Amino acid sequence: MMNEIRLSLIRGLEDLKMNLCIHNKILKRQDILVEWLAKDREYHDTLAIHFASINHQTELISNEGAFETLK
């Protein structure tokens, strides 16, 4: 049982790390767009990927099975 809880926590931590990495990439893309807007430059096709990531969302997938069993 304790091993299941440990594995669940490890998986949750890995998921959080992946989400953090994704959000850091999104933040960098948003910085690029803010700079582009501030400098009032013309639109170019390479900005499309940055605009596409504006509303990207992540989700934490937690496994509570072992915790529920302990209840």
N, C-alpha and C positions, 0 to 999 in steps of 0.2 A: 504494500500500500504506500509506504513512504517513498519507494522508488518511483511509483507512478506519479506521485505529487512532484517529486524532483524533476522527472522528465517533462511533466506538464509545465513547470516553471521555466525550464530550459527552453522549451519550444516557444513559450510566450516571450521570453527575452529575445530569442532570435527573430521572432516576428516584429517585435518593437524596434530592434536594430535595423531591420530591413525597411520598416516604415520611416524611421528617422533618416535613413539614406535617401529614400525617395523624396521626402520633404525638403531635405537640403538641396537636392537637384532642382526641385521646383522653385525654391527660394532664389537660387542663382539665376534661373530663367526669368523670374519676375524682376530681379535686379536689372537684367539686360533690357527688359521692356520699359522699366521706369527710366533708365538712362536714355533709351531711344525716344521716349515721349518728352523728356526734359530738353533734349537737344533738337526737337521738332524736325527730325529727319524724315525723308521719304520712306514709305513702306517698301520692303523687299521680301522676296519669297523665303529667305532664311529665317524670318521672324515667325513664320507659321507654326513651327514646332514649339516655340515659346508660348504663343497664344493658346495652342492646344493643351498645354499643361496647366493653365491657370486654374481650372476647376477639378484637377485630378484629386481624388480622395483615396485614402487608405483605410483599412479596417483591421482592428486587432481581433484575431481569432483565438479565443481562449478555450481551453479544454478544462471544464470544471468537474468532470466525471469523478475523479478521485476525491475531490473536496466534498462533493455531494454524498459520496459513499460514507465518508467519515461522520457526516451529520447523523 
